[in-house]
Amino acid sequence: MRLGRHDSEELNIPETEASEEILASAAEGEEKPEIDLRKLKKKDLLEIMLKQGEEIDRLRAQVADLEAKLEDRNFTFDKIGSIAEASLAVTDIFKEAEKAAVIYLENIRSRVK
């Protein structure tokens, strides 16, 4: 596994002799040099693992938050769908009631004549 220079800076890894050599090559114009993890000390590797663990925890919390928001949004859409269906049903009821009223008035008018 290799890390780019940006990754090691983000993790605030103390520079060791091995990483100094690798990072020095970046100063010569290479774009995002890679660090060979086999050349790092145990302390540096443990710090990388700790930072990665913290990042994983942060991302898991973010995923849980986003999943909760998505579930809430899905509930809202379901609710909106139910309201729309109820509205259509009420509209149909009013149409049927209007038809019944027209028939009733026609029957009354035909009786009066």
BAFI-3210 file (N, C-alpha, C; in Angstrom, 3 decimals, decimal comma, padded with zeros to 6 digits):
// residues 113
n [1|2|3|4|5|6|7|8|9|10|11|12|13|14|15|16|17|18|19|20|21|22|23|24|25|26|27|28|29|30|31|32|33|34|35|36|37|38|39|40|41|42|43|44|45|46|47|48|49|50|51|52|53|54|55|56|57|58|59|60|61|62|63|64|65|66|67|68|69|70|71|72|73|74|75|76|77|78|79|80|81|82|83|84|85|86|87|88|89|90|91|92|93|94|95|96|97|98|99|100|101|102|103|104|105|106|107|108|109|110|111|112|113]
n.u [000,850|000,486|000,982|000,138|001,841|000,153|-001,654|-000,040|000,662|-001,823|-002,401|-000,615|001,890|004,865|007,981|010,166|013,444|013,223|010,825|011,528|013,359|011,753|009,876|011,553|012,015|009,749|010,075|011,602|009,986|008,202|004,880|002,706|004,132|004,632|004,529|006,367|005,074|006,418|008,804|008,409|008,416|007,217|005,767|004,967|003,374|001,395|000,263|-000,773|-002,695|-004,325|-005,293|-006,657|-008,579|-010,013|-010,992|-012,592|-014,520|-015,672|-016,706|-018,513|-020,366|-021,293|-022,472|-024,532|-026,044|-026,791|-028,280|-030,404|-031,555|-032,310|-034,191|-036,131|-036,821|-037,875|-040,098|-041,525|-042,085|-043,694|-045,809|-046,685|-047,498|-049,642|-051,376|-051,897|-053,227|-055,459|-056,589|-057,321|-059,243|-061,182|-061,868|-063,055|-065,247|-066,624|-067,256|-068,997|-070,986|-071,881|-072,902|-074,999|-076,547|-077,306|-078,852|-080,876|-081,992|-082,929|-084,870|-086,662|-087,424|-088,622|-090,873|-092,240|-093,182]
n.v [-001,175|002,241|005,656|008,934|012,141|014,157|012,704|011,848|014,273|015,220|013,441|014,162|012,902|012,240|013,012|010,513|009,080|007,515|008,436|011,086|010,937|010,032|012,091|014,135|013,667|014,659|017,361|017,790|018,166|016,142|014,975|014,507|012,354|008,885|007,094|004,485|002,199|000,185|001,242|002,867|003,590|001,595|003,172|005,297|003,926|002,976|005,389|006,209|004,203|004,803|007,360|006,649|004,976|006,860|008,423|006,524|006,110|008,662|008,789|006,658|007,651|009,797|008,434|007,097|009,295|010,373|008,217|008,251|010,717|010,170|008,137|009,611|011,392|009,582|008,719|011,092|011,399|009,151|009,872|012,163|010,950|009,445|011,488|012,655|010,539|010,362|012,833|012,522|010,533|011,913|013,859|012,221|011,363|013,781|014,281|012,139|012,777|015,178|014,292|012,723|014,721|016,222|014,332|013,991|016,598|016,713|014,718|015,870|018,170|016,981|015,849|018,062|019,252]
n.w [000,000|-000,746|000,067|-000,934|-000,992|-000,097|001,450|003,606|004,730|005,500|007,495|009,385|009,830|011,470|010,059|009,075|008,604|006,306|005,193|004,811|002,751|000,673|000,523|-000,182|-002,828|-003,916|-003,865|-006,017|-008,143|-008,768|-009,069|-006,456|-004,746|-003,904|-000,835|000,444|002,474|003,766|004,466|006,592|010,126|012,927|014,717|013,087|011,265|012,983|013,738|011,307|010,993|013,177|012,471|010,142|011,257|012,780|010,706|009,422|011,429|011,470|008,884|008,985|010,833|009,359|007,209|008,578|009,414|006,928|005,934|007,736|007,107|004,475|004,885|006,256|004,238|002,376|003,821|003,876|001,137|000,777|002,372|001,042|-001,318|-000,329|000,468|-001,997|-003,263|-001,582|-002,100|-004,784|-004,463|-002,945|-004,805|-006,734|-005,245|-004,922|-007,619|-008,160|-006,320|-007,393|-009,844|-008,867|-007,698|-009,930|-011,313|-009,414|-009,366|-012,018|-011,924|-010,098|-011,508|-013,714|-012,567|-011,697|-013,981]
ca.u [000,000|001,272|000,288|000,685|002,347|-000,996|-002,192|000,812|000,571|-003,129|-002,364|000,402|002,840|006,205|008,883|011,263|014,503|012,710|009,830|012,222|013,949|010,668|009,309|012,535|011,847|008,625|010,575|012,259|008,996|007,275|003,536|002,180|004,955|004,064|005,365|006,369|004,766|007,392|009,959|008,029|008,560|005,968|005,056|004,346|002,311|000,308|-000,393|-001,579|-003,849|-005,183|-005,966|-007,611|-009,688|-010,808|-011,681|-013,640|-015,583|-016,332|-017,481|-019,648|-021,355|-021,868|-023,356|-025,728|-026,813|-027,380|-029,310|-031,558|-032,182|-032,938|-035,385|-037,096|-037,300|-038,737|-041,352|-042,220|-042,608|-044,798|-046,906|-047,192|-048,228|-050,906|-052,214|-052,336|-054,232|-056,668|-057,160|-058,001|-060,434|-062,170|-062,328|-064,002|-066,467|-067,349|-067,800|-070,157|-072,032|-072,412|-073,736|-076,228|-077,342|-077,870|-079,928|-081,956|-082,658|-083,652|-086,072|-087,583|-087,939|-089,525|-092,092|-092,941|-093,761]
ca.v [000,000|003,455|006,902|010,116|013,168|014,836|011,823|011,846|015,590|015,289|012,613|014,722|011,849|012,799|012,523|009,639|009,118|006,924|009,308|012,298|010,628|009,953|013,421|014,982|013,483|015,499|018,717|017,842|018,393|015,039|015,267|013,592|011,140|007,827|006,673|003,032|001,976|-000,749|002,003|003,671|002,952|001,090|004,307|006,027|003,075|002,977|006,695|006,162|003,359|005,548|008,397|005,975|004,543|008,045|008,783|005,521|006,417|009,890|008,457|005,815|008,546|010,556|007,506|006,892|010,540|010,467|007,186|008,727|011,771|009,516|007,459|010,676|011,894|008,539|008,777|012,287|011,103|008,210|010,658|012,997|010,039|009,102|012,682|012,796|009,498|010,760|013,958|011,971|009,828|012,934|014,444|011,259|011,400|014,999|014,099|011,251|013,521|016,153|013,530|012,348|015,938|016,559|013,359|014,315|017,819|016,359|013,974|016,846|019,032|016,191|015,620|019,337|019,548]
ca.w [000,000|-000,829|000,347|-001,597|-000,079|000,500|002,484|004,790|005,359|006,124|008,691|010,279|010,159|011,640|009,027|009,473|007,597|005,071|004,583|004,372|001,448|-000,301|000,368|-000,857|-004,262|-004,316|-004,044|-007,320|-009,178|-008,977|-008,598|-005,443|-004,636|-003,091|000,287|000,617|003,884|004,339|004,926|007,757|011,444|013,500|015,300|011,990|010,735|013,959|013,649|010,082|011,281|014,088|011,685|009,261|012,118|013,089|009,470|009,224|012,395|011,017|007,690|009,393|011,428|008,246|006,482|009,405|009,344|005,588|005,824|008,497|006,300|003,332|005,389|006,534|002,939|001,804|004,570|003,409|-000,192|000,960|002,939|-000,049|-002,201|000,323|000,417|-003,389|-003,499|-000,850|-002,838|-005,962|-003,997|-002,571|-006,067|-007,313|-004,428|-005,279|-008,968|-008,036|-005,617|-008,353|-010,782|-008,148|-007,518|-011,240|-011,560|-008,471|-009,842|-013,241|-011,518|-009,478|-012,588|-014,563|-011,783|-011,568|-015,290]
c.u [000,890|000,386|000,935|001,125|001,202|-001,575|-001,349|000,783|-000,746|-003,149|-001,377|001,390|004,213|007,140|009,994|012,325|013,989|011,718|010,461|012,791|012,882|010,074|010,272|012,408|010,690|009,086|011,233|011,255|008,061|005,920|003,057|002,984|004,279|005,064|005,244|006,192|005,753|008,606|009,658|008,215|007,197|005,122|004,311|003,179|001,112|-000,451|-001,269|-002,845|-004,835|-005,974|-006,999|-008,822|-010,604|-011,615|-012,822|-014,809|-016,381|-017,225|-018,683|-020,752|-022,059|-022,837|-024,646|-026,635|-027,513|-028,471|-030,576|-032,298|-032,910|-034,220|-036,487|-037,692|-038,221|-040,092|-042,182|-042,838|-043,778|-046,038|-047,538|-048,004|-049,584|-051,874|-052,756|-053,415|-055,545|-057,370|-057,912|-059,289|-061,537|-062,739|-063,343|-065,330|-067,301|-067,958|-069,055|-071,306|-072,679|-073,327|-075,069|-077,134|-078,012|-079,037|-081,127|-082,718|-083,444|-084,939|-087,109|-088,218|-088,919|-090,864|-092,930|-093,662|-094,976]
c.v [001,231|004,653|008,022|011,128|013,861|014,011|011,875|013,194|015,724|014,517|013,129|013,667|012,491|012,199|011,680|009,740|008,588|007,863|010,616|012,101|010,623|011,330|014,381|014,851|014,322|016,913|018,886|017,957|017,240|015,419|014,160|012,287|010,119|007,417|005,157|002,757|001,020|-000,012|002,848|002,864|002,513|002,228|005,080|005,232|003,043|004,300|006,767|005,360|004,081|006,612|007,782|005,489|005,699|008,479|007,807|005,794|007,639|009,583|007,570|006,671|009,357|009,679|007,292|008,113|010,666|009,415|007,608|009,811|011,176|008,819|008,471|011,206|010,864|008,530|009,955|012,039|010,123|008,948|011,531|012,146|009,686|010,282|012,873|011,766|009,854|011,907|013,477|011,259|010,817|013,583|013,524|011,257|012,618|014,899|013,233|011,966|014,536|015,448|013,169|013,563|016,341|015,622|013,672|015,533|017,546|015,614|014,924|017,693|018,256|015,934|016,904|019,656|018,785]
c.w [000,000|-000,523|-000,439|-000,564|000,634|001,644|003,752|005,493|006,104|007,430|009,727|010,751|010,337|010,606|009,633|008,397|006,266|004,396|004,131|002,981|000,363|-000,548|-000,327|-002,367|-004,790|-004,601|-005,406|-008,454|-009,458|-008,412|-007,675|-005,354|-003,725|-002,019|000,404|002,104|004,549|004,904|006,161|009,042|011,950|014,052|014,215|011,406|011,678|013,926|012,401|010,335|012,192|013,326|010,741|010,055|012,471|011,870|009,181|010,166|011,949|009,810|008,019|010,011|010,337|007,449|007,267|009,355|007,997|005,377|006,576|007,715|005,098|003,752|005,672|005,232|002,283|002,494|004,086|002,037|-000,107|001,452|001,854|-001,025|-001,630|000,273|-000,998|-003,715|-002,807|-001,576|-004,069|-005,569|-003,626|-003,822|-006,736|-006,553|-004,787|-006,684|-008,918|-007,335|-006,556|-009,370|-010,124|-007,970|-008,828|-011,559|-010,672|-008,956|-011,127|-012,905|-010,918|-010,579|-013,470|-013,848|-011,736|-012,888|-015,474]
res [m|r|l|g|r|h|d|s|e|e|l|n|i|p|e|t|e|a|s|e|e|i|l|a|s|a|a|e|g|e|e|k|p|e|i|d|l|r|k|l|k|k|k|d|l|l|e|i|m|l|k|q|g|e|e|i|d|r|l|r|a|q|v|a|d|l|e|a|k|l|e|d|r|n|f|t|f|d|k|i|g|s|i|a|e|a|s|l|a|v|t|d|i|f|k|e|a|e|k|a|a|v|i|y|l|e|n|i|r|s|r|v|k]
***
